[in-house]
Amino acid sequence: MRALVAYIEWLSRDGIKGKAYKGWGLVKLAALTGDSVAGKATYAAQCAACHGADGAGVPPVLPALWGPNSYNDGAGMNKQAKMAAFVIHNMPQNHPGTLTPQQACDVAAFIHSKPRPKFNQVYKSY
């Protein structure tokens, strides 16, 4: 336990106590309904330069947002509200916080209209 605490403290060594790390976290958004058509346009203008028009990203630096190498449907980001909260706080990476809550919800709706791997949890009995 001491080693884990020491490691966490070491990871936090450059942080300012009582202040969130830049580029980390989620914000609470009002309940909005995403529009995937509007999200497609916002994605093309704000996201495709990094994540690609095909959503494939450039792993491991820029993750795939849909397709066979993206997160699966059991991941936390597979919830539109969670993705929108992440997007509005952290994206676009070169100008975080510049999207409106509605744009973030629209982008999340667009991304979630695309195919992704199915979560395949394997239970083993011992």
C-alpha positions in Angstrom: 0.0 0.0 0.0 2.8 2.4 0.8 4.4 1.8 -2.5 1.1 2.5 -4.3 0.6 5.8 -2.4 4.2 6.8 -3.1 3.7 6.1 -6.8 0.5 8.1 -6.9 2.2 11.0 -5.1 5.1 10.8 -7.5 2.6 10.9 -10.5 1.0 14.0 -8.9 4.3 15.8 -8.1 3.8 18.6 -10.7 0.1 19.1 -10.0 -1.3 22.1 -8.1 -3.0 20.8 -4.9 -6.8 21.5 -5.0 -6.9 22.2 -8.7 -7.9 19.7 -11.4 -5.3 18.7 -14.0 -5.6 20.4 -17.3 -7.1 18.1 -20.0 -8.6 15.7 -17.5 -12.1 15.1 -16.3 -15.7 15.4 -17.3 -18.1 18.3 -16.9 -21.7 18.0 -16.0 -23.9 18.8 -19.0 -27.6 19.5 -19.2 -29.6 16.6 -20.7 -29.5 17.3 -24.4 -30.5 15.2 -27.4 -27.7 14.8 -29.9 -28.3 15.2 -33.7 -26.0 12.9 -35.6 -26.5 14.9 -38.9 -25.2 18.1 -37.2 -22.6 16.0 -35.4 -21.3 14.8 -38.8 -20.6 18.4 -39.8 -19.0 19.3 -36.5 -16.9 16.1 -36.6 -15.7 17.0 -40.1 -14.8 20.5 -39.1 -13.3 19.9 -35.6 -12.4 16.2 -35.2 -11.5 14.6 -38.5 -8.1 16.3 -38.8 -6.8 14.2 -35.9 -9.2 11.2 -35.7 -9.6 10.8 -39.5 -12.6 11.1 -41.7 -13.0 7.3 -41.2 -12.7 7.6 -37.4 -9.6 5.3 -37.4 -7.4 7.8 -35.5 -3.7 7.3 -35.2 -3.2 4.7 -32.4 -1.9 4.8 -29.8 -1.8 8.7 -29.7 -5.1 9.4 -31.3 -7.6 6.7 -30.6 -10.0 5.2 -33.1 -13.6 6.4 -32.5 -15.4 3.7 -34.5 -14.5 0.6 -36.5 -12.8 -2.6 -35.5 -10.0 -0.9 -33.5 -12.2 1.4 -31.5 -13.5 1.0 -28.0 -16.2 -1.7 -27.6 -19.9 -1.3 -26.8 -19.2 -2.1 -23.2 -16.8 0.8 -22.6 -17.7 3.9 -20.6 -17.3 6.1 -23.7 -20.0 4.1 -25.3 -22.5 6.2 -23.3 -23.3 9.4 -25.3 -23.7 11.6 -22.3 -20.3 10.5 -21.0 -18.6 11.1 -24.3 -20.2 14.5 -24.7 -18.9 15.5 -21.2 -15.4 14.3 -22.2 -15.5 16.0 -25.6 -16.6 19.4 -24.3 -13.9 19.4 -21.6 -11.0 18.0 -23.6 -11.6 18.4 -27.4 -10.5 19.4 -29.8 -7.2 18.8 -28.3 -5.6 21.9 -29.7 -8.6 24.1 -28.6 -10.4 22.3 -25.7 -13.6 23.8 -24.5 -14.5 25.6 -27.8 -17.4 23.4 -28.6 -20.9 24.2 -27.3 -22.7 21.5 -25.2 -25.0 20.9 -28.1 -22.1 20.4 -30.5 -20.5 18.0 -28.1 -23.7 16.0 -27.8 -24.1 16.1 -31.6 -20.6 14.8 -32.2 -21.2 12.0 -29.6 -24.4 11.1 -31.4 -22.6 10.9 -34.8 -19.8 8.8 -33.4 -22.3 6.5 -31.7 -24.1 6.0 -35.0 -21.0 4.2 -36.3 -20.1 0.5 -35.8 -17.8 -0.6 -33.0 -16.7 -4.0 -31.6 -19.1 -5.9 -29.3 -18.0 -6.4 -25.7 -17.3 -10.1 -25.3 -16.8 -10.8 -21.6 -15.6 -14.3 -21.0 -16.4 -15.8 -17.6 -14.2 -18.6 -16.4 -15.1 -20.8 -13.5 -12.3 -22.1 -11.4 
